[in-house]
Every structure is written in structure tokens, then in C-alpha cells.
Amino acid sequence: MYEQLGGHPAIQRLTTEFYRRVENDPDFKALYPESDLEPARRRLEMFLEQYFGGPTTYSKERGHPRLRMRHAPFTIDSWARDRWLTHMREALDCLELPPLQDGMIWGYFERAAHAMTNTPG
């Protein structure tokens, strides 16, 4: 899947586009503990590359992803989930992937975003 998505250049563009949108959304950006979003962008890049069959740099540097555990300290309600999905959808659209690849990656993002929701509302 990693190669079908376009490899490193595509994942890097996706994460750059996503975090550009986060940067321009002050209410959503306020949820991030770091004012510099580059470390978060890089972590997402490494994670997505590994998840979709690319380099395993994420696990080598950070260990098992444990997404729910890593996101547990943060309040993720339906508003935060939906903002995340909005920004990710816009970023994903920039890649102009074929429908099959777009649908596969988008399906994962929707499932993951719902799984990270940890606060009612």
C-alpha cells in the first residue's frame, strides 16, 4: 500500500498539508501541547509510513504505536475528532489518489479517529 500511495513523498506531503491546516486553525491547534508542530508532523509521517507498509522508523524510534495509550492524556471529543477528520480529508484530497487507494486510507483514518475519541460530547 505504501508504494501505491506514492511512498515517502506522498506521506510527507499528506502530513505537511495536514499540519498546515492545523496551524491555520487556532482552536484546533490549541489542543496540541507543542507550539512547534514539526515534531508531531514527523511522528505522524513515520507512523503512516510504517502502518501502510513502508519503513519501520516509527517503531525503531518510539516503540509500539499504542495509539489509544498515546492519545489518552488528551481530551478528544466529537468536535476534536471531526476537526481532525476535516483537516485530514482536505490534506488527503491534495494527493489526488485513485479511488481505491483514497478509500482505503480514508477508511483507516475514519476508524482511527473514532477509536481515539475518549470524551463524550
C-alpha positions as CSV (number, residue, x, y, z in Angstrom):
1,M,0.0,0.0,0.0
2,Y,2.9,2.3,0.8
3,E,4.1,2.3,-2.8
4,Q,0.6,2.6,-4.1
5,L,0.1,5.8,-2.1
6,G,3.3,7.2,-3.6
7,G,5.8,6.3,-0.9
8,H,7.7,8.8,1.2
9,P,7.0,11.9,-1.0
10,A,3.2,11.3,-0.7
11,I,3.2,10.6,3.0
12,Q,5.4,13.7,3.6
13,R,3.0,15.8,1.5
14,L,0.0,14.5,3.3
15,T,1.4,15.2,6.7
16,T,2.7,18.6,5.7
17,E,-0.7,19.6,4.2
18,F,-2.5,18.3,7.3
19,Y,-0.3,20.2,9.8
20,R,-0.5,23.4,7.6
21,R,-4.3,23.2,8.2
22,V,-3.8,22.6,11.9
23,E,-1.5,25.6,12.1
24,N,-4.2,27.8,10.5
25,D,-7.0,26.6,12.9
26,P,-6.2,28.3,16.2
27,D,-9.0,26.5,18.1
28,F,-7.8,23.1,17.0
29,K,-4.1,23.9,17.2
30,A,-4.7,24.8,20.9
31,L,-5.2,21.0,21.5
32,Y,-1.6,20.3,20.7
33,P,0.8,20.5,23.6
34,E,3.8,21.7,21.4
35,S,3.7,25.1,19.8
36,D,6.1,23.8,17.1
37,L,4.1,21.3,15.1
38,E,7.0,19.8,13.2
39,P,7.7,17.0,15.8
40,A,4.1,16.0,15.6
41,R,4.2,16.1,11.8
42,R,7.3,13.9,11.8
43,R,5.7,11.4,14.2
44,L,2.6,11.1,12.0
45,E,4.7,10.7,8.9
46,M,6.7,7.9,10.5
47,F,3.6,6.2,11.8
48,L,1.7,6.4,8.5
49,E,4.8,5.1,6.6
50,Q,5.0,2.1,8.9
51,Y,1.3,1.5,9.0
52,F,1.0,1.4,5.2
53,G,3.9,-0.9,4.7
54,G,6.9,1.5,4.5
55,P,9.9,1.9,6.7
56,T,9.6,0.9,10.3
57,T,11.3,4.0,11.6
58,Y,8.4,4.8,14.0
59,S,8.8,1.6,16.0
60,K,12.6,1.8,15.9
61,E,12.5,5.3,17.4
62,R,9.3,5.2,19.5
63,G,8.4,1.6,20.1
64,H,4.9,0.1,19.6
65,P,2.5,2.8,18.3
66,R,-0.2,2.2,21.1
67,L,-2.3,4.9,19.6
68,R,-5.1,4.9,22.3
69,M,-2.5,5.0,25.1
70,R,-0.5,7.8,23.5
71,H,-3.7,9.8,23.0
72,A,-5.3,9.1,26.4
73,P,-3.9,12.2,28.1
74,F,-5.6,14.4,25.6
75,T,-9.3,15.3,25.5
76,I,-10.7,14.0,22.2
77,D,-14.4,14.7,21.9
78,S,-16.5,14.6,18.8
79,W,-15.6,18.2,17.9
80,A,-11.8,17.4,18.0
81,R,-12.3,14.1,16.1
82,D,-14.4,15.9,13.4
83,R,-11.9,18.8,13.1
84,W,-9.1,16.2,12.7
85,L,-11.0,14.4,10.0
86,T,-11.9,17.6,8.2
87,H,-8.2,18.7,8.0
88,M,-7.1,15.2,7.1
89,R,-9.7,14.9,4.3
90,E,-8.5,18.2,2.8
91,A,-4.9,17.1,3.1
92,L,-5.7,13.7,1.5
93,D,-7.5,15.4,-1.4
94,C,-4.2,17.1,-2.2
95,L,-2.7,13.7,-3.2
96,E,-5.4,13.1,-5.8
97,L,-5.2,9.3,-5.3
98,P,-7.1,6.8,-7.3
99,P,-10.5,6.0,-5.7
100,L,-9.4,2.6,-4.4
101,Q,-6.3,3.9,-2.6
102,D,-8.1,7.0,-1.4
103,G,-11.0,4.9,0.0
104,M,-8.6,2.5,1.8
105,I,-6.6,5.2,3.5
106,W,-9.7,7.3,4.3
107,G,-11.4,4.3,5.8
108,Y,-8.4,3.8,8.1
109,F,-8.5,7.5,9.1
110,E,-12.2,7.4,10.0
111,R,-11.8,4.2,12.1
112,A,-8.7,5.5,13.9
113,A,-10.3,8.9,14.6
114,H,-13.4,7.3,16.1
115,A,-11.2,4.9,18.1
116,M,-9.3,7.9,19.6
117,T,-12.4,9.6,20.8
118,N,-12.2,9.4,24.6
119,T,-14.6,12.1,25.9
120,P,-18.3,12.4,25.4
121,G,-19.6,15.4,23.5
